[in-house]
């Protein structure tokens, strides 16, 4: 069931809302454009002008496809955790449905602005669904990290790992998984082995399509990211 749900999830990440060829639809979490507040706290009342930024670069998972309120996607939930911890950072949601690692690299320059402190990189699922070359995946992820560091030498990088669909074969699935590990080691990034751990394949944590996480599923994903991100904030401030 978990593997089947993962295949379906990857399929919709690829094709649901286009290929990500146009400029990114950037959302500042808690901005006035957001219709609802997160978790009962009106984050829209917080003026984050000039605050250091945390950029989430990813697919429809990052974008929060299917959710009524985009701030209930996991980047918005991370913003809520940041606010609750009394930290002064602005989350920027750079998720585009259907994006590949090459697509993320192509639009990266649109997003590199402000005082960027952390990049959370959630790309690769659509590469796996399409059976794209894993060496190209390695190259694209590495280049995203290197370009970001060329603009922000002290930026911290979090790389979110994904899994290839089983129909691509065992050899491809293993090499796909290793691509994230190798990039993380080579580029000195913090690796989340599988971003959907504990969510993929759990009916009550996914929407009616059984593919996209519900707000509750996104809350779990946000917790996974927060376990890695919160210690990084301590190193930045220290």
LOVO-680163 format. One line per 2 residues: number of its first residue (from 1); for each residue z, y, x of C-alpha. Coordinates in Angstrom, 1 decimal. Layout:
// LOVO-680163
NUM) Z Y X; ...
END
This chain:
// LOVO-680163
1) 0.0 0.0 0.0; 0.9 2.4 2.8
3) -2.4 1.7 4.6; -4.4 2.1 1.3
5) -2.7 5.4 0.5; -3.4 6.6 4.0
7) -7.1 5.9 3.7; -7.2 7.8 0.4
9) -5.2 10.7 1.9; -7.6 10.9 4.8
11) -10.6 10.8 2.4; -9.4 13.8 0.4
13) -8.3 15.7 3.5; -12.0 15.4 4.6
15) -13.9 16.2 1.4; -11.8 17.9 -1.2
17) -12.4 21.6 -0.5; -15.3 22.0 1.8
19) -15.8 21.7 5.5; -13.9 24.7 6.8
21) -17.1 26.3 8.2; -16.2 29.8 7.0
23) -13.5 32.1 8.3; -10.0 30.9 7.7
25) -8.0 31.6 4.6; -4.8 32.8 6.3
27) -1.6 32.9 4.3; 1.6 34.6 5.6
29) 4.4 32.6 4.0; 6.6 34.8 1.9
31) 4.0 37.5 1.8; 3.4 39.6 -1.4
33) 0.3 37.5 -2.1; 2.4 34.5 -2.8
35) 3.2 34.1 -6.5; 6.6 32.4 -6.2
37) 9.6 32.4 -4.0; 10.7 29.4 -2.0
39) 13.7 27.4 -3.0; 15.1 30.2 -5.2
41) 15.2 32.8 -2.4; 12.7 35.6 -2.8
43) 11.1 35.5 0.6; 8.7 38.2 -0.5
45) 11.5 40.8 -0.1; 11.6 40.1 3.7
47) 9.5 42.5 5.7; 8.3 40.5 8.7
49) 6.0 43.1 10.1; 5.9 42.7 13.9
51) 8.0 39.5 13.9; 7.0 36.7 16.3
53) 4.7 34.2 14.7; 4.5 30.4 14.2
55) 0.9 29.4 13.5; 0.2 26.2 11.6
57) -3.4 25.2 12.3; -4.6 22.3 10.2
59) -6.3 20.6 7.2; -5.7 20.6 3.4
61) -2.3 19.0 4.2; -1.3 22.3 5.9
63) -3.0 24.4 3.2; -1.0 22.7 0.5
65) -3.9 21.4 -1.7; -2.9 20.6 -5.3
67) 0.4 22.5 -5.2; 0.9 25.3 -7.8
69) 2.7 27.5 -5.2; 1.2 27.4 -1.7
71) 4.7 28.3 -0.3; 5.9 24.8 -1.3
73) 3.5 23.3 1.2; 5.4 22.3 4.4
75) 4.6 25.4 6.4; 6.2 27.5 3.6
77) 9.2 25.2 3.5; 9.5 25.6 7.2
79) 9.5 29.4 6.7; 12.4 28.9 4.2
81) 14.3 26.9 6.9; 13.7 29.6 9.4
83) 15.0 32.3 7.0; 18.0 30.2 6.1
85) 18.8 29.8 9.8; 18.8 33.6 10.2
87) 15.9 33.5 12.6; 13.2 36.2 12.8
89) 9.8 34.4 12.8; 6.8 34.7 10.5
91) 4.9 31.5 9.5; 1.2 31.8 9.4
93) -0.6 29.1 7.4; -4.0 28.4 9.0
95) -4.8 25.3 7.0; -8.4 24.7 5.8
97) -9.3 21.6 3.7; -11.8 19.3 5.3
99) -11.4 20.7 8.8; -12.0 18.6 11.9
101) -10.7 19.2 15.4; -14.0 20.9 16.2
103) -13.7 23.1 13.1; -10.2 24.2 14.1
105) -11.4 25.0 17.6; -14.3 27.0 16.2
107) -12.1 29.2 14.1; -9.2 29.5 16.5
109) -10.0 33.0 17.7; -9.6 34.3 14.1
111) -6.0 33.3 14.2; -4.8 34.3 17.7
113) -3.2 37.6 16.9; 0.3 39.1 16.8
115) 3.2 37.8 18.9; 2.5 34.1 18.7
117) 5.4 31.9 19.9; 4.7 28.5 18.5
119) 1.5 26.6 17.5; 1.9 23.6 15.2
121) -1.4 21.7 15.5; -2.3 19.4 12.6
123) -5.9 18.4 13.1; -7.6 15.0 13.7
125) -7.3 13.2 10.3; -10.8 14.1 9.3
127) -12.1 13.1 12.7; -10.6 9.7 12.1
129) -12.1 9.3 8.6; -15.5 10.2 9.9
131) -15.2 7.8 12.9; -15.8 10.7 15.3
133) -15.6 10.1 19.0; -11.9 10.0 20.1
135) -12.8 11.5 23.5; -14.2 14.5 21.5
137) -10.9 14.6 19.6; -9.0 14.7 22.9
139) -11.3 17.4 24.2; -11.0 19.6 21.1
141) -7.3 19.3 20.8; -6.8 20.1 24.5
143) -9.2 23.0 24.3; -7.3 24.5 21.3
145) -4.1 24.3 23.3; -5.6 25.7 26.5
147) -7.2 28.6 24.7; -4.0 29.4 22.9
149) -2.1 29.3 26.2; -4.7 31.5 27.8
151) -3.8 34.2 25.3; -0.1 33.3 25.1
153) 1.1 31.7 28.3; 4.6 31.0 27.0
155) 3.6 29.6 23.6; 5.2 26.3 22.6
157) 2.9 23.6 21.2; 3.8 21.0 18.6
159) 1.0 18.3 18.1; 1.2 16.4 14.8
161) -0.2 12.9 15.1; -2.1 11.1 12.4
163) -3.5 7.6 11.9; -7.1 6.4 11.6
165) -8.1 4.5 8.5; -8.0 0.7 9.0
167) -11.6 0.2 8.0; -12.6 1.8 11.4
169) -11.3 -1.3 13.2; -8.3 -2.0 15.3
171) -9.7 -0.8 18.6; -10.6 2.6 17.1
173) -7.3 2.9 15.3; -5.4 2.3 18.6
175) -7.5 4.7 20.6; -7.2 7.3 17.9
177) -3.4 7.0 18.0; -3.4 7.1 21.8
179) -5.5 10.3 21.7; -2.6 12.3 20.3
181) -0.1 10.9 22.8; -2.3 11.5 25.8
183) -3.1 15.1 24.8; 0.6 15.8 24.2
185) 1.5 14.4 27.6; -1.4 16.1 29.5
187) -0.9 19.5 27.8; 2.9 19.5 27.8
189) 3.1 19.5 23.9; 5.8 18.1 21.7
191) 4.4 15.2 19.8; 5.2 14.2 16.2
193) 3.9 10.6 16.2; 3.0 10.5 12.5
195) 3.4 13.6 10.4; 3.4 11.7 7.1
197) 6.1 9.2 8.1; 8.2 8.4 5.0
199) 5.7 10.1 2.6; 2.4 8.3 2.8
201) 2.4 5.4 0.3; 5.5 6.6 -1.6
203) 4.3 7.2 -5.2; 7.1 9.6 -6.2
205) 6.3 11.8 -3.1; 2.6 12.1 -3.9
207) 0.7 13.9 -6.6; -1.0 12.1 -9.5
209) -4.0 11.5 -7.3; -1.6 9.4 -5.1
211) -3.1 11.2 -2.1; -1.6 14.6 -1.7
213) 2.1 15.1 -1.3; 4.2 16.7 -4.0
215) 6.5 19.6 -3.3; 9.1 17.0 -2.6
217) 6.9 15.2 -0.1; 6.1 18.5 1.6
219) 9.9 19.1 1.9; 10.2 15.8 3.8
221) 7.3 16.8 6.1; 8.9 20.1 6.7
223) 12.1 18.3 7.7; 10.1 16.3 10.2
225) 8.6 19.5 11.7; 12.0 21.3 11.6
227) 13.6 18.6 13.7; 11.2 19.4 16.5
229) 10.8 23.2 15.9; 14.4 24.2 15.6
231) 15.3 23.1 19.2; 12.2 24.9 20.5
233) 13.5 28.2 19.0; 16.6 27.8 21.1
235) 14.5 27.5 24.2; 12.5 30.6 23.3
237) 15.6 32.7 22.6; 17.4 31.3 25.6
END
